[in-house]
Amino acid sequence: MKTSTLVVALLAVVALAAPASAQSRGSVCLVADPTGTLLNVRSAPNGRVVGEIVNGVWVRVGDMAEVNGKPWALIHDSDMAGTLGDRLGWVFAKYLKCR
């Protein structure tokens, strides 16, 4: 493998492994709560807790909002391919790793 090809391949791996700095509508993401606890799913950004979701679950971002300077994502059930499933609720967006 040429050095330039190896560098490009390594950069691609690093880009996929790093958490996304900004999710956008339609992003396919993994739930990755660094606290090791279940991630709260809310009725609205910073609203009432309506459920919880475990790390490693694929979700799709349906909308984004910022409340008090913090990013929130409206998530839908999904799979690795980005299939749009049922609406789940709002989560703190920094706990998502998107591709």
Sine and cosine of phi, psi and omega as CSV:
sin_phi,cos_phi,sin_psi,cos_psi,sin_omega,cos_omega
0.00,0.00,0.73,-0.68,0.03,-1.00
-0.92,0.38,0.47,-0.88,0.00,-1.00
-0.86,0.52,-0.69,0.73,-0.02,-1.00
-0.90,0.44,-0.61,0.79,0.04,-1.00
-0.92,0.38,-0.64,0.77,0.02,-1.00
-0.90,0.43,-0.67,0.74,0.01,-1.00
-0.89,0.47,-0.70,0.71,0.02,-1.00
-0.89,0.46,-0.68,0.73,0.01,-1.00
-0.89,0.46,-0.68,0.74,0.01,-1.00
-0.91,0.41,-0.64,0.77,0.04,-1.00
-0.89,0.46,-0.62,0.78,0.03,-1.00
-0.90,0.44,-0.66,0.75,0.01,-1.00
-0.91,0.42,-0.69,0.72,0.01,-1.00
-0.89,0.47,-0.67,0.74,0.00,-1.00
-0.89,0.46,-0.62,0.79,0.01,-1.00
-0.96,0.28,-0.53,0.85,-0.06,-1.00
-0.98,0.18,-0.44,0.90,-0.05,-1.00
-0.98,0.21,0.59,-0.80,0.05,-1.00
-0.92,0.40,0.58,-0.81,0.02,-1.00
-0.93,0.36,0.68,-0.73,0.01,-1.00
-0.98,0.19,-0.46,0.89,0.02,-1.00
-0.55,-0.84,0.87,-0.50,0.08,-1.00
-0.99,0.15,0.32,-0.95,0.10,-1.00
-0.66,-0.75,0.25,-0.97,0.01,-1.00
-0.82,0.58,0.76,-0.65,0.00,-1.00
1.00,-0.01,-0.12,0.99,0.02,-1.00
-0.88,0.47,0.60,-0.80,0.11,-0.99
-0.98,-0.20,0.81,-0.59,-0.16,-0.99
-0.70,-0.72,0.37,-0.93,0.16,-0.99
-0.97,-0.23,0.65,-0.76,0.12,-0.99
-0.95,0.31,0.80,-0.60,-0.06,-1.00
-0.59,-0.81,0.95,0.32,0.01,-1.00
-0.98,0.21,0.91,-0.41,-0.08,-1.00
-0.94,0.34,-0.19,0.98,-0.01,-1.00
-0.98,0.21,-0.24,0.97,-0.02,-1.00
0.99,0.17,0.07,1.00,0.05,-1.00
-0.98,-0.18,0.14,-0.99,0.08,-1.00
-0.92,0.39,0.59,-0.81,0.01,-1.00
-1.00,0.08,0.81,-0.59,0.03,-1.00
-0.93,0.37,0.71,-0.70,0.12,-0.99
-0.96,-0.29,0.77,-0.64,-0.15,-0.99
-0.88,-0.48,0.35,-0.94,0.00,-1.00
-0.95,0.30,-0.41,0.91,0.00,-1.00
-0.41,-0.91,0.26,-0.97,0.07,-1.00
-0.81,0.58,0.84,-0.54,-0.03,-1.00
0.87,0.49,0.38,0.92,-0.03,-1.00
-1.00,-0.02,-0.33,-0.94,-0.03,-1.00
-0.92,0.40,0.69,-0.73,0.04,-1.00
-0.95,0.32,0.80,-0.59,-0.01,-1.00
-0.90,-0.44,-0.08,1.00,0.01,-1.00
0.04,-1.00,-0.08,-1.00,0.01,-1.00
-0.63,-0.78,0.42,-0.91,0.00,-1.00
-0.65,-0.76,0.59,-0.81,-0.06,-1.00
-1.00,0.03,0.38,-0.93,0.10,-0.99
-0.88,0.48,0.53,-0.85,0.07,-1.00
1.00,-0.03,-0.03,1.00,0.01,-1.00
-1.00,0.08,0.70,-0.72,0.07,-1.00
-0.98,0.17,0.70,-0.71,0.07,-1.00
-0.69,-0.73,0.27,-0.96,0.06,-1.00
-0.83,-0.56,0.74,-0.68,-0.02,-1.00
-0.98,0.21,0.82,-0.57,0.02,-1.00
-0.99,-0.12,-0.49,0.87,-0.01,-1.00
-0.33,-0.94,0.28,-0.96,0.02,-1.00
-0.77,-0.64,0.48,-0.88,0.07,-1.00
-0.52,-0.86,0.42,-0.91,0.10,-1.00
-0.85,-0.53,0.81,-0.59,0.01,-1.00
-0.79,-0.61,0.83,-0.55,-0.04,-1.00
0.79,0.62,0.63,0.78,0.04,-1.00
0.98,0.22,0.13,0.99,-0.02,-1.00
-0.92,-0.38,0.68,-0.73,-0.04,-1.00
-0.99,0.12,0.70,-0.72,0.04,-1.00
-0.81,-0.58,0.55,-0.84,0.00,-1.00
-0.81,-0.58,0.75,-0.66,0.16,-0.99
-0.99,0.10,0.89,-0.46,-0.11,-0.99
-0.94,-0.34,0.44,-0.90,0.08,-1.00
-0.83,-0.56,0.48,-0.88,0.11,-0.99
-0.85,0.53,0.55,-0.83,-0.03,-1.00
-0.40,-0.92,-0.12,-0.99,0.16,-0.99
-0.68,-0.73,-0.01,-1.00,-0.06,-1.00
-0.85,0.53,-0.50,0.86,-0.03,-1.00
-0.99,0.16,-0.17,0.99,0.04,-1.00
1.00,-0.05,0.28,0.96,0.04,-1.00
-0.85,0.53,0.77,-0.64,-0.03,-1.00
-0.99,0.13,0.85,-0.52,0.01,-1.00
-0.92,-0.39,-0.39,-0.92,-0.03,-1.00
-0.89,0.45,0.54,-0.84,0.09,-1.00
-0.93,0.36,0.73,-0.69,-0.01,-1.00
-0.97,-0.24,-0.69,0.72,-0.02,-1.00
0.60,-0.80,-0.25,-0.97,-0.06,-1.00
-0.99,-0.16,0.66,-0.75,0.07,-1.00
-0.73,-0.68,0.37,-0.93,0.09,-1.00
-0.92,0.40,0.89,-0.46,-0.18,-0.98
-0.90,0.43,-0.43,0.90,-0.01,-1.00
-0.94,0.34,-0.16,0.99,0.04,-1.00
-0.99,-0.12,0.33,0.94,0.08,-1.00
-0.88,-0.48,0.66,-0.75,0.14,-0.99
-0.94,-0.35,0.92,-0.40,-0.09,-1.00
-0.95,-0.31,0.44,-0.90,0.04,-1.00
-0.96,-0.26,0.00,0.00,0.00,0.00
